[in-house]
């Protein structure tokens, strides 16, 4: 078994596309800015995040057509230099909710939300610094 992706069901596909590609700097697979589906990959590693228009999935599972409420997901991305990455994404329009700050003695984090309210955690693993 292999994890192919984490998929987020979104209502405003275009705003979320701009966030993951333009703000976070992830690489879109096909460039389908209007949806209904797109997979994004970081510059390293094999894991991916995909967006799918909520109404498209509601055609298969009607219950997901309901308005999403509450925090339903937390997307975690590891970065090498948290301070530099946070400076870059805030310059591109991101608003940090927390951090950069220590979470444990092994990790620093920052938190923000995408346009749909999904939480995004940025992690810097201190043990990898050597």
Helices and strands as residue ranges (DSSP letters): E 6-10, H 13-18, I 19-23, E 27-28, E 37-41, E 48-53, H 54-58, G 62-65, E 74-78, H 82-91, E 96-104, E 107-113, E 119-125, G 126-129
